[in-house]
C-alpha cells in the first residue's frame, strides 16, 4: 500500500512533464532511495538466489492464476479446496465478505497489472480481451462501494495504465483503444449514486444495476460506514477524472475527504472507526491504524504524492503526529479512544495494521517502521502466518489468515529503504510458508486456523493482486521489470497509477480546509525533496540494532510500551486496582471502586480501564472453558498433506494436544451411524472409522468402533451442506457417564469437509489421514514426487481429482457469520450462530472458532497455557456473566455512574465476539 519508489544515483528522479510542485510531491518516496543507494554494501544474498526466488514467485502465481482461470473463471473467485468458482448467491452467504463479489470476474480484473509486473505481457493481452468480451457491470447485485472501487475500478485503471504503456513501446496492445478506461468510466458512474447524502460520505453499498434506495436496489437504508470506506476513494476517482477529463469523480472523492477531516476529534486529531453518513456523528469512537481506518491515512499521503496538493500532506502530518503520540507504543500499535486518547480501547491488534510500517517508510519515519515490522515477523515465526488478531502478549485472538499481503508489502518497502538483506530473508520465509502450509492442488487456500493449520475454501482476489506483486518486486532487479516502476504509485490494492496524472486535467476546484483548523509544526516537513539527509546514520548495522531487542519479544518477554498507565506509578504511588485482583468481599476494593470516576481524572481513567478489563476478563473466562479446534490432514496421494480440514474436538477420548497424533487409513463403519455393534469389524480394525452423526450419543459411537478395533473415529455431520466455513465449531460432549474407558481420539467434521474425505475414498479407495491438534509438515519424500518440475502435469491431474471431489458437495444458501475482518478495511466481527438444527444439546457444545485462545489483559505477561483451567459442571456455571452479576450486586449504584463508558466497552466486546 505504499509508493513504488526507486531512483538513480543518490538523487531523486521526477517523471518528465512534472512541474516543480511534483518535486515536493515525490518527497515521500525519494527518501527510500537515500539509504538503499547511498549506503550500498555487499549483500549476502547472491543475484542467482534472488533470481531463483523470483522464479519461484512466478511459478506460484501461475499455480494460483492458472487454477482460477481453469476451474473458476468467469466466477469472481476460486474455491481452492473444492476446485470451483465462487458465485454470489450459489454458496452460503459469508456476510460482508461477499459484498466484494459482483459477478464481474473479480480475480481476473484484480490481477491485470500483476501480469505486467511479472513480465507476462502475452497473458495480459489475453486477459484484457477476456475482460472486454465477458465482463458485464450491469448486474443486479449489491456490492461494497469500497471494495468495488479499490479492486474493480482500481484494477481497470491499473490495467489501462499499463496497456497504454505497452502500446507506446510498440510490441503489445497495438489494438488497444482505451477500452478498459471506458469500462472504468461506466463503473464510476454506477458508483456515483452512493454519494447522494447530505454529508457527501458515500453509502457503504450500492446496487450496480438499480443504484440506491429504489425498491429493486435492496440497499440504501444504511446509516453508518467505516472511515476507510469513505476515505479510500481519492486515488481511483481522481485518476479516473484525470484520465477522462470528467471532473465529477475527483470532486465527489474530495468532498468525502473534506468531511472526514472536518469531523476529526479536534483535541486529539484522531478519527473513529465508523461514522454516520447523514449526521457525521462518530458511531464507534475507538481509533487505530488497522481495520476500518487504515487506508484513509494511506490515501491522504498518497493523494499528495499523486496530485501534488499540499493540503493532503498537511492533513496526513497532523494525523500522523496524533498516531505517534497516542496509538504508537513501539513496537505495538494499540487502539485508543478519540476523546480519551491516553486510554487504550482494547488489548489486541488486527492484522491489517501490518501495512503501517510501509506507510511509515513512505513518510520517512524508519525507526518505528523497523520495530513494528520486526514484532509482526516474530508473530509470524510463531504461527507461520499473521493471525487476523492477536493480543498484546502475542496470543491468537482471531485465528484465521486469509492470505493477506500487508506484511509482504511492508517488507518490500523496508528493503527498498534500507537495502538490508535481512528483508530478503523475511520474504523467503513468506514464500516457504505459503508453499508449505497454504498451497493445495488447486491453488492456495486461506488458513481457517493458524494454530491447527486447517484450511478454508477461499482464495481472495487480493492475494493475486498484491501478494505476488510485492514478493516479485522484492527479489527483482531493475532490469527484471519491463517498465520503470518509479513512474507509478501503488493504490491500496497495489494497482499502478502513473505519476504524470498530476499534470493532467487539473481543473478541480479545491477548498483548503486544513490550515483553518490547524497550526502545523514545521518539523512535519523535514523530509521533503531535495534533501541530502539520509533516513538514519550511514551504518549498515543500524536496522539490525533496532531489531535486536525485539528478537524474543513474542516468546520470552513483555513488549515495551503496553503498560502505559502503570509507568506513572513507578515513583512510589500505589498502583491501580486491576480486574484480575478484584474481590467483592474486600472493603478496600469497594472503596477504590467508589472513588473511580469521582475523585480525579486519574481515578476516572482507572475506572474506565477497570471496566474494560472486567469485560475482557469475563470473555477470557468463557474462552478458557472451550477446547481448541483439531485438524484432519489428508496425507495420501494426491494430497500429500496439502488439504487440512477443521475438526471439532471431543470432551472424551485421547487428547490430541497431549499425545502423539493418530495416523491411519479411513474406513466407513457398518452400521454407518455406529450406534450398535459393528458388522464389519475387519474393515475398521487398525483404521480410523467414519461414522455418521445422529441416533445415539457420541460416546456410544466411540465405544462401538473402539470395540471393533478402530484406532480413531471421525463423526461426519448428517446435516447436508453444513461447513466449518459458515458454522461455529462444535465440541462433542460425553453421555453424562464415566468416559475414561474411551481411549481413542474422536473428531467431528461438518458435511462439506466430511464429503471431501468420502469422495476421496470413492476416487482413490485408499485414503490415509492424520488426526492431530495441528497440521504437521508434509513428508519431504512425498513432496519430492510432486514438485513444480512437473507442475503442469501434476497440477492438471490434481485439479481434476479435486474437481471430482467437489461435485457431490451440495451447499445451501443461508445466512452465516461474518469473517472477523473484511478483505481490507470494513470491520466486522464473528457473529454468534444458533446451534445447528437437529443436533441434540447432549451431543454438542457450541464455541467460536474465531477466538478460542485466551485473551490476556493489558500488561499481563503470564503463560496462560500452563495454568490449570477448571471445567464447569453445568452450562449455567460456565456463564461468567452470572457469576460476575452475583459478585457486583452490592455496588450497582457505583456502576450506574459509568453507563456511557460501559456501553462503549460492551460495543467493543460485541465487535470482538
C-alpha positions, -999 to 999 in steps of 0.1 A, spaced: 0 0 0 29 23 -4 47 42 -31 68 23 -55 100 43 -51 133 39 -67 159 62 -83 193 66 -99 225 76 -81 217 93 -48 193 118 -63 156 119 -67 140 113 -100 109 132 -110 89 120 -141 91 140 -172 64 167 -177 63 171 -139 62 206 -125 82 218 -96 53 211 -73 59 175 -80 94 177 -67 78 182 -33 52 156 -41 79 129 -47 94 136 -12 78 106 4 94 80 -19 127 99 -26 139 92 9 135 55 3 164 59 -22 188 76 0 198 47 22 194 19 -3 216 36 -29 239 58 -9 248 32 18 253 4 -6 271 -26 8 277 -62 -2 245 -82 2 248 -118 14 220 -130 -9 235 -136 -44 220 -125 -76 214 -161 -85 195 -168 -53 173 -137 -58 165 -149 -94 157 -183 -81 133 -169 -55 118 -145 -82 112 -175 -104 96 -193 -76 72 -164 -71 63 -166 -108 56 -204 -105 34 -197 -75 14 -171 -94 10 -194 -123 -3 -221 -99 -29 -197 -84 -39 -178 -115 -39 -209 -138 -63 -228 -115 -86 -197 -112 -88 -195 -150 -92 -232 -155 -117 -240 -127 -133 -208 -116 -134 -182 -144 -157 -163 -151 -167 -166 -114 -154 -139 -91 -131 -161 -70 -116 -196 -68 -126 -220 -41 -93 -239 -40 -104 -269 -18 -134 -279 -39 -118 -266 -71 -146 -245 -84 -157 -209 -87 -174 -189 -60 -206 -174 -75 -226 -149 -54 -259 -165 -43 -249 -201 -51 -228 -205 -20 -237 -200 17 -235 -163 25 -204 -152 43 -218 -118 53 -200 -86 44 -171 -105 29 -194 -114 -1 -200 -77 -8 -168 -77 -28 -183 -102 -53 -204 -86 -81 -204 -113 -108 -177 -93 -127 -148 -118 -128 -132 -101 -98 -100 -121 -97 -92 -115 -134 -97 -77 -132 -77 -75 -99 -48 -94 -115 -44 -74 -147 -15 -52 -138 1 -80 -118 6 -99 -151 26 -70 -165 47 -66 -134 56 -103 -136 65 -98 -173 36 -119 -185 26 -95 -213 11 -120 -236 -11 -133 -208 -20 -97 -200 -31 -91 -236 -53 -122 -235 -67 -113 -201 -77 -78 -213 -95 -94 -243 -114 -117 -219 -124 -87 -197 -137 -68 -227 -155 -98 -240 -170 -114 -209 -174 -89 -181 -207 -72 -175 -210 -43 -150 -248 -40 -153 -256 -67 -127 -285 -68 -103 -262 -73 -73 -255 -52 -41 -217 -46 -37 -194 -28 -14 -186 7 -27 -152 5 -11 -142 -30 -24 -156 -23 -59 -136 9 -60 -102 -5 -49 -105 -38 -67 -125 -34 -98 -122 3 -106 -86 3 -95 -80 -29 -115 -94 -14 -146 -74 18 -142 -42 -1 -134 -48 -23 -165 -54 8 -186 -22 25 -173 0 -4 -183 -19 -11 -215 -11 24 -228 25 19 -216 28 -13 -236 12 2 -266 37 31 -266 66 5 -265 52 -8 -298 51 -46 -293 20 -54 -274 -15 -40 -272 -14 -22 -306 -51 -28 -310 -60 -12 -276 -81 20 -278 -89 29 -242 -115 1 -238 -106 -6 -201 -108 31 -194 -143 33 -209 -153 3 -186 -138 22 -157 -158 53 -165 -190 33 -168 -183 17 -134 -175 51 -119 -209 65 -130 -226 34 -115 -209 42 -81 -218 79 -80 -254 75 -67 -238 62 -34 -227 98 -27 -262 111 -26 -261 121 11 -261 154 28 -226 149 41 -210 137 9 -200 105 25 -210 75 3 -234 48 13 -214 16 21 -232 -4 -6 -249 1 -39 -268 -20 -65 -248 -19 -97 -280 -20 -118 -305 -1 -97 -284 22 -76 -296 34 -42 -330 35 -25 -351 21 -53 -373 -8 -43 -353 -31 -66 -320 -19 -52 -323 -37 -18 -300 -12 -3 -298 25 7 -311 21 43 -277 20 59 -267 49 82 -231 40 90 -198 35 71 -163 30 81 -137 58 78 -116 39 54 -146 30 33 -154 67 28 -118 79 27 -102 54 3 -116 68 -30 -94 97 -39 -67 79 -59 -90 59 -81 -116 87 -86 -90 114 -92 -72 91 -117 -105 85 -135 -111 122 -137 -76 130 -149 -77 102 -175 -111 111 -189 -115 148 -181 -147 142 -162 -141 162 -130 -171 149 -111 -154 118 -98 -125 137 -81 -149 163 -68 -170 137 -50 -140 120 -35 -125 153 -23 -158 162 -7 -159 130 13 -123 135 25 -130 171 34 -160 160 55 -139 134 74 -113 159 81 -138 184 95 -153 157 117 -120 146 133 -118 149 171 -102 183 175 -83 178 207 -67 145 197 -68 149 159 -79 113 156 -108 98 137 -131 70 148 -138 37 131 -174 42 119 -193 74 112 -230 82 105 -231 92 68 -260 116 74 -252 134 106 -214 130 108 -216 116 143 -190 91 153 -206 57 159 -175 38 170 -152 62 188 -121 40 191 -92 49 168 -62 29 154 -44 22 122 -59 -11 114 -93 -23 102 -118 5 95 -93 34 93 -61 21 77 -63 32 41 -78 66 50 -44 76 63 -26 59 34 -47 78 8 -41 112 24 -3 108 19 -6 92 -15 -30 118 -27 -4 144 -20 22 123 -40 -1 117 -70 -19 150 -71 6 175 -57 -20 191 -33 -2 203 -1 -34 202 19 -34 164 18 1 163 32 -8 188 59 -37 166 70 -17 135 69 11 150 91 -15 162 116 -30 128 119 5 111 119 16 133 148 -15 121 168 -9 85 159 27 86 171 16 105 202 -12 82 213 -15 50 193 21 41 187 35 22 217 66 7 200 66 -20 188 28 -21 193 0 -1 177 -30 -1 201 -64 14 195 -74 43 218 -105 64 224 -106 95 203 -119 116 233 -96 100 258 -65 91 237 -44 81 267 -68 52 274 -64 20 253 -96 9 237 -86 -28 235 -57 -51 243 -54 -68 209 -43 -58 174 -57 -68 140 -36 -79 111 -45 -51 87 -21 -28 106 8 -47 90 6 -21 62 16 7 85 54 1 85 53 5 48 35 38 51 60 50 77 87 43 51 69 65 27 67 91 54 104 87 62 99 76 98 121 45 96 128 35 132 92 27 144 87 10 110 115 -14 117 103 -20 152 67 -28 143 77 -49 113 100 -70 135 73 -75 161 50 -88 134 76 -110 119 82 -126 153 44 -133 155 46 -149 120 76 -171 130 55 -184 159 23 -191 140 36 -194 103 11 -166 94 -2 -134 109 -35 -142 127 -64 -119 120 -60 -106 155 -36 -112 184 -32 -99 219 -6 -76 234 12 -106 247 11 -121 212 -15 -148 217 -40 -157 190 -72 -137 193 -88 -144 159 -72 -174 143 -79 -170 106 -55 -158 80 -70 -151 45 -35 -148 29 -33 -111 35 -5 -92 17 1 -62 40 31 -77 58 48 -86 24 41 -50 13 59 -35 43 87 -60 39 93 -48 3 94 -11 12 116 -16 42 141 -34 19 139 -5 -6 145 19 23 174 1 40 189 -22 14 192 -47 43 193 -83 30 175 -93 62 143 -84 45 151 -107 16 153 -135 41 119 -124 55 105 -126 20 120 -160 16 102 -172 47 69 -159 34 74 -179 2 83 -210 21 53 -208 44 29 -202 16 41 -232 -3 44 -254 28 11 -246 45 -13 -228 21 -6 -245 -12 -32 -270 -23 -36 -289 -56 -60 -263 -69 -44 -230 -58 -37 -215 -24 -62 -219 5 -67 -194 32 -60 -206 68 -90 -214 88 -69 -216 119 -32 -208 121 -29 -229 152 -41 -261 136 -31 -253 101 -66 -261 88 -78 -246 55 -107 -225 44 -122 -229 9 -112 -194 -1 -86 -176 -22 -93 -139 -23 -86 -118 -54 -62 -95 -34 -39 -125 -30 -31 -123 -67 -34 -85 -70 -9 -78 -42 10 -107 -26 28 -119 -58 34 -84 -69 52 -73 -38 71 -106 -34 83 -105 -71 94 -68 -67 113 -77 -35 136 -100 -54 136 -83 -88 164 -60 -100 156 -31 -123 164 -50 -154 139 -77 -144 110 -54 -149 99 -43 -184 89 -7 -173 101 18 -148 81 12 -117 94 46 -103 69 63 -126 39 48 -107 22 49 -74 6 19 -57 -30 21 -46 -42 3 -15 -49 -28 -37 -14 -24 -53 -28 -12 -86 -4 11 -105 -13 47 -114 11 69 -133 26 99 -116 22 121 -147 -15 123 -138 -5 152 -115 -1 175 -145 -32 163 -164 -67 179 -164 -60 199 -132 -94 217 -133 -107 206 -99 -117 234 -76 -100 228 -42 -111 240 -8 -83 240 17 -99 232 50 -67 223 67 -49 254 79 -83 268 90 -82 244 120 -45 235 124 -12 251 134 13 229 117 47 221 132 74 228 106 92 196 117 65 177 98 81 189 66 117 179 74 117 151 49 109 168 16 130 166 -16 155 178 -24 171 167 9 206 153 12 200 138 47 195 101 48 170 82 70 195 71 96 233 71 101 254 56 74 257 24 94 249 -10 79 241 -23 114 216 4 123 185 -15 113 198 -46 130 204 -27 162 168 -17 162 155 -52 156 178 -70 180 159 -61 213 127 -74 197 140 -109 188 124 -125 218 95 -102 223 69 -128 213 81 -158 233 100 -146 263 94 -110 274 67 -84 278 66 -59 249 77 -24 256 50 2 258 19 -19 267 18 -9 304 14 28 299 -7 36 329 15 17 353 45 38 344 30 67 362 30 48 395 67 38 395 75 68 416 61 51 447 24 58 444 0 29 449 -8 10 416 -44 10 405 -68 -18 411 -68 -44 383 -98 -65 374 -79 -97 379 -72 -88 416 -107 -76 424 -126 -92 453 -162 -81 460 -157 -91 497 -127 -68 501 -138 -35 517 -107 -17 504 -115 -28 468 -151 -15 472 -138 18 485 -115 21 455 -144 15 432 -164 42 448 -136 67 441 -132 57 405 -148 83 382 -152 109 410 -120 119 427 -98 129 399 -91 125 362 -66 97 371 -93 79 391 -116 83 361 -91 67 338 -86 39 363 -123 33 364 -126 31 326 -97 7 324 -111 -14 352 -144 -18 334 -126 -27 301 -105 -53 319 -135 -68 337 -154 -72 304 -123 -88 288 -118 -110 319 -153 -122 316 -147 -131 280 -114 -147 289 -130 -170 315 -155 -181 289 -128 -189 263 -108 -209 288 -137 -234 291 -135 -242 253 -113 -267 236 -94 -256 206 -102 -270 171 -83 -300 158 -71 -309 123 -78 -338 99 -49 -338 74 -52 -360 42 -17 -373 36 -21 -399 9 -17 -394 -28 -26 -370 -44 -30 -347 -14 3 -353 4 -8 -333 34 -19 -303 14 -56 -305 24 -62 -298 61 -98 -299 74 -110 -281 105 -124 -306 130 -143 -302 162 -128 -319 194 -144 -343 218 -145 -339 256 -136 -376 259 -111 -400 244 -75 -394 236 -65 -358 239 -45 -350 208 -29 -319 224 -11 -341 249 -4 -372 229 12 -380 195 -11 -377 165 -30 -407 152 -23 -417 116 -42 -443 96 -64 -452 67 -101 -445 69 -130 -469 66 -167 -465 69 -184 -483 97 -214 -505 94 -239 -495 105 -229 -461 94 -244 -444 124 -222 -465 147 -250 -469 172 -247 -507 176 -221 -533 174 -202 -531 141 -210 -557 115 -177 -551 96 -150 -551 124 -124 -565 100 -128 -534 78 -122 -509 106 -96 -529 125 -65 -507 128 -81 -479 109 -99 -446 116 -136 -453 114 -160 -429 97 -194 -426 114 -225 -405 107 -238 -382 134 -272 -389 149 -294 -415 166 -272 -421 196 -247 -404 218 -212 -396 206 -196 -417 234 -217 -447 224 -204 -444 188 -168 -442 201 -172 -473 223 -186 -493 194 -158 -485 169 -132 -489 197 -145 -524 204 -142 -532 167 -105 -523 168 -106 -488 153 -77 -466 163 -97 -434 160 -130 -420 148 -144 -392 126 -180 -383 131 -195 -367 99 -224 -343 103 -257 -356 87 -269 -320 81 -263 -318 43 -244 -286 34 -230 -277 68 -195 -264 67 -168 -251 91 -166 -221 68 -201 -209 78 -208 -225 112 -192 -222 146 -171 -251 159 -188 -278 179 -174 -299 207 -187 -334 212 -199 -339 248 -199 -371 267 -230 -391 277 -230 -379 313 -213 -411 324 -177 -420 330 -159 -419 297 -125 -429 309 -129 -462 291 -127 -444 257 -90 -444 247 -92 -435 210 -93 -399 196 -127 -387 182 -131 -357 159 -162 -341 143 -164 -329 107 -192 -309 91 -208 -322 60 -187 -303 34 -154 -314 50 -167 -350 55 -177 -352 19 -142 -343 8 -129 -375 26 -158 -396 13 -153 -385 -23 -116 -391 -20 -124 -427 -9 -146 -432 -40 -119 -418 -62 -88 -434 -47 -101 -462 -24 -71 -459 0 -72 -426 18 -48 -420 47 -53 -392 72 -36 -377 102 -56 -367 133 -38 -340 153 -40 -308 173 -22 -290 145 -13 -299 109 21 -314 105 48 -306 80 45 -325 47 66 -356 41 96 -344 21 98 -376 1 62 -374 -9 67 -337 -17 96 -346 -40 73 -367 -60 50 -337 -66 75 -309 -72 69 -280 -96 93 -295 -121 64 -315 -134 39 -289 -121 19 -285 -153 10 -322 -155 6 -327 -118 -14 -296 -113 -38 -306 -141 -42 -341 -127 -46 -330 -91 -70 -303 -101 -92 -328 -120 -91 -350 -90 -101 -322 -67 -128 -311 -91 -143 -346 -90 -144 -344 -52 -165 -312 -52 -193 -324 -75 -213 -341 -47 -209 -313 -21 -243 -297 -20 -242 -263 -4 -273 -245 8 -278 -207 7 -281 -195 42 -272 -165 65 -239 -171 81 -215 -155 105 -192 -128 91 -154 -131 90 -136 -111 117 -123 -86 92 -134 -77 57 -109 -81 30 -93 -48 36 -109 -22 59 -146 -27 68 -145 -41 104 -169 -69 112 -169 -95 139 -177 -132 141 -213 -134 148 -229 -157 173 -247 -185 154 -275 -207 166 -270 -243 171 -274 -265 140 -309 -278 136 -314 -313 147 -282 -315 169 -291 -326 204 -276 -304 232 -261 -335 247 -241 -340 215 -225 -306 212 -212 -276 229 -211 -245 207 -179 -224 206 -164 -198 184 -136 -206 161 -125 -170 160 -112 -166 195 -105 -199 212 -73 -187 227 -74 -168 259 -72 -130 257 -46 -115 280 -52 -84 299 -32 -53 292 2 -56 307 -1 -93 315 29 -115 306 19 -148 321 18 -181 303 -19 -190 305 -13 -222 286 4 -237 316 -22 -225 341 -48 -251 353 -83 -245 340 -114 -255 359 -141 -271 338 -177 -261 347 -201 -288 357 -231 -272 341 -237 -247 313 -251 -222 338 -219 -224 358 -198 -217 328 -215 -183 322 -191 -158 337 -218 -131 335 -239 -149 360 -211 -152 384 -200 -116 379 -235 -104 384 -237 -120 418 -204 -105 429 -211 -69 420 -247 -67 431 -238 -46 462 -221 -19 440 -246 -15 413 -251 21 423 -214 28 416 -215 12 382 -246 32 372 -224 63 371 -204 47 343 -232 38 319 -219 57 289 -184 42 291 -197 7 299 -219 8 268 -189 18 247 -168 -11 261 -197 -35 256 -200 -24 220 -163 -31 215 -167 -65 232 -196 -73 209 -174 -64 179 -147 -87 193 -171 -116 198 
